[in-house]
Amino acid sequence: MSSYEAVIFDQDGVLLDSGLNNFLWMDEVRKNAAEERGYSFETEDSIKVVEATSRQEIGNLLEEKDMTWNELREIEKTVERAKIEMIKQRYIRLFSGTKKLLQSLDAPVGLATNATDISTKFVLDFF
């Protein structure tokens, strides 16, 4: 058996079962939050935000939508607040066996995620 100095896990979709309906819930929250601010934001736009590999890609989308970075940040905060609420209501949970697996490891454990600090801290405290 191999010995590891540390183990790093991703948060969403690995430890946390947050991919309800293939993450379409997040797309819908983004779309609604943008519309509340007067912007048209479709599922394809949400996917562009999530799958962007550079600031320039997001910048291009923001320019196309005539949005600012701060407006996008506020939309993303709305998504994170919705995620936290879904965790509190137990719609989003740890995958079965996650706690047992983490407790069984005899090495430091790390968490890597592109989720915001707000929801990541909440997830760590809540679970």
N, C-alpha and C positions, 0 to 999 in steps of 0.2 A: 504494500500500500504506500502511496506517495505521501510525503509530508510537505505541507505548505506553510510558508511564513505568515501568510494572510490570505483572506478570501474577500473579494469585492463583488457585491451584488448590485444590479440595477433595481430601481424602485418599482416603477410602473410596468406591469406585465411580467415581472419576475418574482418579486416578493409580494407585491400588492396587486390584487386582481381588479385593476381599475379600467380594464379594457371592455367594459360593458358595451354591448352592441358595436364592437370594433371601434371604440372611442368616438362614435358618432355623437354621443351626448356632449362631448367637449366641443365638437363642431357646432352643434346647435346653440350651446351657451355663447360661444364666440359670435355667432351670427346674430343672435338676439341682442347681445351687449353692443355690438357695432350698430345695429339698427336703432337702438335706443339713443345712440349718439348721432344719428342721422347718416350713417354710412351703409352702403350695400356691401354685404360680406357673405359670400356663398361658401359652401362646403369646400370647393376647390381652393378658395382663398385661405381657409383654415388649414388645409393640407399644406399649402405653400409655406405658411408660418411654421408649422411643425417640422416639415422636412427640409427647411432651408439649411444650407451648409455655409452660408456667409451672411454677414450684415448687409452686403450689397443686394442679395436676393430679397431680403425683407424690405430694404430701402426701396427697391424697385416696386414692390407691391404697395408700399405706403404712398409712393409718388403716384402710382396708378389710381389709388383710392383717395388721394388728396388728404391723407391722414398724417399725423405726427407720431413720432416714437412714443411720446407720452400718452397719446390716445391709445395706442396699441398696448402699452404697459397697463393702462387701466382696464382694458378689455381682458388681458391675461389675468389680472388680479380677480376679475369677476369669475373667470374659469376656475381659479384656485379656490375661491370662496365656495363655489358650487361643489367642488371636489371635497373640500373639508366637510361640508354639510352632508354629502352622500356617505362619507366615512362615518360621521356621527350617527346617521340613520341606518348604518350597517348595510347599505347597498354596495359599497366598496369595502372589501375585506382583504385580509391576508389570504394567500393561497393556503389550502389545506396542507398541514404539515410544515408550514414555514417556521413557526415558533420552535417546533421540535428539532428541525434541521439546524436552526441557528444555535440552539442550546447544545447541540451535539458536537459542534465544531470546537476543536482544540487549537484555535488560532484567532488572532484579531480579525474582526469583521469590519468591512467598510461598505459604504453605500455611495453609489455613483448615480446621478440622476440629472436630467435637464429640467426637472420640476423646480418651481421657485422655492426659496428658503422658507417661505411661510408654510406651504403645504408639507415640505419635507420635515421641518421641525414638528409640525402637528402630527405627522405619521409616526415619527420616532417616539414622541410623547404618548400618543394615543395607544399604540400597540406595544 
